[in-house]
Amino acid sequence: MCLSDFSNCELVALASTIAIALSKEFNREELAILSGFFSALGDNLAILSS
């Protein structure tokens, strides 16, 4: 199954579920680092796709 097979609502639910799962495994400092990393990853993917 590809990400394009998911509806917008399903993608939001998936992202929320992953965020909640990660928040249970990492402390605040680690979550801040992951947040910055995934933001940079998303920005770079957007640039590459255009």
C-alpha positions, 0 to 999 in steps of 0.5 A: 500500500502506498501513501497515495492510497490513504485519504487526507483524514487517514493521513492525519490520523496516521501522523497523529498516531505516530506522534503519540507513539513517539511521545511515549518513547522519547523525552522532551529534549529528544522529541524537540530534536525529532521535531526539528529533524522531521520539519527539515525532512518535510521542507527538503521533500517539498523542495525536491518535489517542485 
